[in-house]
């Protein structure tokens, strides 16, 4: 495993920011780390990266216990914190050179150029960091996280404050980096998590509440089973609402419906019977599921 989190606990005063949290991230995975504000995401990430000590439990990166050998663990981690710590008076290459020196990177010039090219900074690389837009400042932070070629990337809210175009660019970059690195990243933009990740870890009030693939979470959350059915003909919602296995009906278009069911298999049988009785043609019938936003709200009790 690239990341192993074992029973992490961190307390501030009387409040447990992280409470017995355990999960793993395998080599080559891109995992979304989710939770409401104050859930303990940033605290957990800071413990994994060695910036904070845990009160209990341990974090292991690439087989190295972070507490026992923090320098060796940090050498394998690229970390972009939520508050991107940049020196605005430094030029882009100057700053990346400084970070490369901290990591004792050999062949520094070639390494810096590779990081600049990877994150798409070439056109802005001759400017002072303070002259850059928010999006390009984030790219500098990512380049700094990559300059020592780490095995693991930990990104805390990497798209915060970016415009839609910049978000798409950073999302594509994370997907590209995930082809040969392990990535754990947090985000409040759930659509981004759905676009990038196959698996998510969700914490709420310091407690782990979910660790699963998106597809299984959508189907298991709140015991809802969802079907999406598309008819060739338009029909009234009342026809579907009368089916005993249908709990609720959502009209997507005149011919397309989303049904929350008590028993999806039995509901499929009832839909077939309805079609036969009324000479309706079913164009498609497939299992659906809740959106990640609905899953998140259910698991974190967010109103």
C-alpha positions as CSV (number, residue, x, y, z in Angstrom):
1,X,0.0,0.0,0.0
2,X,1.2,3.5,-0.8
3,X,-0.8,5.0,2.2
4,X,-1.9,3.2,5.3
5,X,-3.8,5.1,8.0
6,X,-4.3,3.1,11.2
7,X,-6.5,4.3,14.0
8,X,-5.6,8.0,13.7
9,X,-6.8,10.2,16.6
10,X,-6.1,13.9,17.1
11,X,-7.7,15.9,19.9
12,X,-7.8,19.7,20.3
13,X,-8.8,20.5,23.8
14,X,-12.1,18.7,24.4
15,X,-12.8,18.1,20.7
16,X,-11.7,15.1,18.7
17,X,-10.8,16.4,15.3
18,X,-10.0,12.9,14.1
19,X,-11.3,9.8,15.9
20,X,-9.9,6.3,15.1
21,X,-9.8,6.8,11.3
22,X,-8.3,4.0,9.3
23,X,-8.1,3.5,5.5
24,X,-5.6,2.5,2.8
25,X,-4.7,3.8,-0.6
26,X,-3.1,1.4,-3.1
27,X,-0.4,2.2,-5.5
28,X,-1.8,4.0,-8.6
29,X,-5.2,4.8,-7.0
30,X,-6.8,8.3,-7.1
31,X,-9.0,8.5,-4.0
32,X,-11.3,11.4,-3.1
33,X,-11.2,12.4,0.6
34,X,-14.5,14.1,1.5
35,X,-16.3,15.6,4.4
36,X,-18.0,18.8,5.6
37,X,-16.0,21.8,6.9
38,X,-14.4,20.9,10.2
39,X,-14.8,17.1,9.5
40,X,-11.0,16.5,10.0
41,X,-9.8,16.2,6.4
42,X,-7.0,18.7,6.6
43,X,-5.9,17.4,10.0
44,X,-5.7,13.8,8.7
45,X,-3.7,15.0,5.6
46,X,-1.3,16.9,7.9
47,X,-0.7,13.8,10.0
48,X,-0.1,11.7,6.9
49,X,2.4,14.2,5.6
50,X,4.2,14.6,8.9
51,X,3.2,18.2,9.6
52,X,1.2,17.2,12.7
53,X,1.7,14.4,15.2
54,X,-1.1,12.0,15.9
55,X,-2.2,11.5,19.5
56,X,-3.0,7.9,18.7
57,X,-2.5,5.6,15.7
58,X,0.0,5.9,12.9
59,X,0.3,6.8,9.2
60,X,2.5,4.8,6.9
61,X,3.7,6.0,3.5
62,X,5.3,3.6,1.0
63,X,6.0,1.2,4.0
64,X,7.6,4.0,6.1
65,X,6.0,5.0,9.4
66,X,5.8,8.8,9.3
67,X,6.3,9.3,13.0
68,X,9.4,7.0,13.1
69,X,11.1,8.3,10.0
70,X,9.5,11.6,8.9
71,X,12.2,12.7,6.5
72,X,12.2,9.4,4.6
73,X,8.4,9.5,4.4
74,X,8.3,13.1,3.3
75,X,10.8,12.4,0.5
76,X,8.1,10.2,-1.0
77,X,5.2,12.7,-0.7
78,X,4.3,15.7,-2.8
79,X,2.0,17.9,-0.7
80,X,-0.2,20.8,-1.8
81,X,-1.9,22.2,1.3
82,X,-5.1,24.2,1.1
83,X,-3.3,27.4,1.9
84,X,-0.7,27.3,-0.9
85,X,2.5,28.5,0.7
86,X,4.2,30.5,-2.1
87,X,6.8,33.3,-2.0
88,X,5.2,36.0,-4.2
89,X,8.4,38.0,-4.7
90,X,10.3,35.0,-6.2
91,X,10.2,34.1,-9.8
92,X,8.7,30.7,-10.8
93,X,11.9,29.0,-11.6
94,X,13.7,30.6,-8.6
95,X,11.0,29.2,-6.2
96,X,11.0,25.8,-7.7
97,X,14.8,25.8,-7.5
98,X,14.5,26.6,-3.8
99,X,12.1,23.7,-3.3
100,X,14.4,21.4,-5.3
101,X,17.3,22.3,-3.1
102,X,15.3,21.5,0.0
103,X,14.7,18.0,-1.4
104,X,18.4,17.8,-2.6
105,X,17.3,17.1,-6.1
106,X,20.1,16.2,-8.5
107,X,20.0,17.5,-12.1
108,X,18.0,20.4,-10.7
109,X,17.6,22.3,-14.0
110,X,16.1,19.4,-16.0
111,X,13.9,18.4,-13.1
112,X,12.4,22.0,-12.8
113,X,11.8,22.2,-16.6
114,X,10.0,18.8,-16.4
115,X,7.8,20.0,-13.6
116,X,7.0,23.2,-15.4
117,X,6.0,21.4,-18.5
118,X,3.9,18.8,-16.7
119,X,1.7,21.4,-15.0
120,X,1.5,23.7,-18.0
121,X,3.4,26.6,-16.6
122,X,5.8,27.2,-19.6
123,X,4.1,30.4,-20.8
124,X,4.1,32.0,-17.3
125,X,7.4,30.6,-16.0
126,X,9.4,33.8,-16.4
127,X,7.1,35.8,-14.1
128,X,7.2,36.6,-10.4
129,X,4.7,34.3,-8.6
130,X,2.8,37.4,-7.3
131,X,2.0,38.4,-10.9
132,X,0.3,35.1,-11.7
133,X,-3.5,34.4,-11.6
134,X,-5.0,32.1,-9.0
135,X,-5.0,29.2,-11.4
136,X,-1.3,29.6,-12.2
137,X,-0.4,30.0,-8.6
138,X,-2.0,26.6,-8.0
139,X,0.1,25.2,-10.8
140,X,3.2,26.5,-9.1
141,X,2.1,24.7,-6.0
142,X,1.6,21.5,-7.9
143,X,5.0,21.9,-9.6
144,X,6.6,22.3,-6.2
145,X,4.8,19.1,-5.0
146,X,6.2,17.3,-8.1
147,X,9.7,18.6,-8.3
148,X,11.3,15.7,-6.4
149,X,9.2,13.1,-8.3
150,X,7.3,11.7,-5.3
151,X,5.4,8.4,-5.4
152,X,2.5,9.9,-3.5
153,X,0.6,13.1,-4.0
154,X,-1.6,14.6,-1.3
155,X,-3.7,17.6,-2.5
156,X,-5.9,19.5,-0.1
157,X,-8.6,21.4,-2.0
158,X,-6.5,21.9,-5.2
159,X,-9.3,23.7,-7.1
160,X,-10.3,26.2,-4.4
161,X,-11.0,29.6,-5.9
162,X,-10.5,28.6,-9.5
163,X,-12.8,29.5,-12.4
164,X,-14.6,26.7,-14.3
165,X,-11.9,26.6,-17.1
166,X,-9.1,26.4,-14.5
167,X,-11.0,23.7,-12.6
168,X,-11.2,21.5,-15.7
169,X,-7.5,22.0,-16.4
170,X,-6.4,21.1,-12.9
171,X,-8.8,18.1,-12.9
172,X,-7.3,16.8,-16.2
173,X,-3.8,17.3,-14.7
174,X,-4.7,15.3,-11.6
175,X,-6.0,12.5,-13.8
176,X,-2.8,12.6,-15.8
177,X,-0.6,12.5,-12.7
178,X,-2.7,9.6,-11.4
179,X,-1.5,7.4,-14.2
180,X,1.8,6.8,-12.4
181,X,1.4,8.2,-8.9
182,X,-0.9,7.5,-6.0
183,X,-3.2,10.5,-5.3
184,X,-5.3,11.4,-2.3
185,X,-7.1,14.7,-2.7
186,X,-9.9,16.5,-0.9
187,X,-12.5,18.7,-2.6
188,X,-15.8,20.4,-1.9
189,X,-16.7,20.2,-5.6
190,X,-18.3,16.8,-5.7
191,X,-18.6,16.8,-9.5
192,X,-14.8,17.0,-9.7
193,X,-14.5,13.9,-7.4
194,X,-17.0,12.0,-9.6
195,X,-15.0,12.9,-12.7
196,X,-11.6,11.9,-11.3
197,X,-12.1,9.1,-8.7
198,X,-13.5,5.6,-8.7
199,X,-13.3,5.5,-4.9
200,X,-14.0,7.9,-2.0
201,X,-13.3,8.1,1.7
202,X,-15.8,10.2,3.6
203,X,-15.4,11.5,7.2
204,X,-17.8,13.4,9.4
205,X,-17.1,15.0,12.7
206,X,-13.8,13.2,12.8
207,X,-15.3,9.7,12.2
208,X,-14.9,7.5,9.1
209,X,-18.4,7.1,7.6
210,X,-17.7,5.6,4.2
211,X,-14.9,4.0,2.2
212,X,-16.0,2.4,-1.0
213,X,-16.3,2.8,-4.8
214,X,-18.7,5.4,-6.1
215,X,-20.9,2.8,-7.8
216,X,-21.5,0.8,-4.6
217,X,-22.0,4.0,-2.5
218,X,-24.7,5.2,-4.9
219,X,-26.6,1.9,-4.7
220,X,-26.2,1.2,-1.0
221,X,-26.7,4.6,0.5
222,X,-30.0,5.0,2.4
223,X,-31.1,1.5,1.1
224,X,-32.5,3.2,-2.1
225,X,-32.5,1.3,-5.3
226,X,-32.8,3.4,-8.4
227,X,-34.0,2.5,-11.9
228,X,-33.9,4.7,-15.0
229,X,-36.4,3.8,-17.7
230,X,-36.9,5.3,-21.1
231,X,-40.2,4.7,-23.0
232,X,-40.8,5.3,-26.7
233,X,-44.1,6.9,-25.8
234,X,-44.8,9.7,-23.3
235,X,-46.9,8.7,-20.2
236,X,-48.3,10.1,-17.0
237,X,-46.4,9.9,-13.7
238,X,-49.4,8.4,-12.1
239,X,-49.0,5.1,-14.1
240,X,-45.6,4.6,-12.5
241,X,-46.6,5.8,-9.0
242,X,-49.2,3.1,-8.9
243,X,-46.5,0.4,-9.0
244,X,-46.2,-1.1,-5.5
245,X,-42.4,-1.3,-5.7
246,X,-41.9,2.3,-6.7
247,X,-41.3,4.7,-3.8
248,X,-40.9,7.9,-5.8
249,X,-40.9,9.1,-9.4
250,X,-38.7,11.8,-11.0
251,X,-39.5,12.9,-14.6
252,X,-36.3,13.5,-16.6
253,X,-38.0,14.1,-19.9
254,X,-41.5,13.3,-21.4
255,X,-40.3,9.8,-22.1
256,X,-37.5,9.2,-19.5
257,X,-38.1,8.6,-15.7
258,X,-36.0,7.9,-12.7
259,X,-37.6,5.6,-10.1
260,X,-36.6,5.1,-6.5
261,X,-37.6,1.5,-5.7
262,X,-38.2,-0.8,-2.7
263,X,-37.0,-3.8,-4.7
264,X,-35.4,-3.0,-8.1
265,X,-35.8,-6.5,-9.5
266,X,-39.5,-6.7,-8.6
267,X,-39.9,-3.1,-10.0
268,X,-38.4,-4.2,-13.3
269,X,-41.0,-7.0,-13.5
270,X,-43.8,-4.6,-12.8
271,X,-42.6,-2.2,-15.5
272,X,-42.6,-5.0,-18.0
273,X,-46.1,-5.9,-17.1
274,X,-47.2,-2.2,-17.4
275,X,-45.6,-2.1,-20.9
276,X,-47.5,-5.2,-22.0
277,X,-50.8,-4.1,-20.6
278,X,-50.7,-0.6,-22.2
279,X,-48.8,-1.4,-25.4
280,X,-45.8,0.6,-24.4
281,X,-42.3,0.2,-25.7
282,X,-39.4,0.3,-23.2
283,X,-36.3,1.7,-25.1
284,X,-33.9,1.3,-22.1
285,X,-34.1,0.1,-18.5
286,X,-31.1,0.3,-16.3
287,X,-30.1,0.4,-12.7
288,X,-29.1,3.9,-11.5
289,X,-28.2,5.2,-8.1
290,X,-28.0,8.3,-6.0
291,X,-25.6,11.1,-7.0
292,X,-22.5,11.6,-5.0
293,X,-24.1,14.8,-3.6
294,X,-27.1,12.8,-2.3
295,X,-24.8,10.1,-0.8
296,X,-22.7,12.8,0.8
297,X,-25.7,14.5,2.4
298,X,-27.1,11.2,3.6
299,X,-23.8,10.1,5.3
300,X,-23.0,13.5,6.8
301,X,-26.5,14.6,7.8
302,X,-26.0,17.8,5.9
303,X,-29.2,19.8,5.4
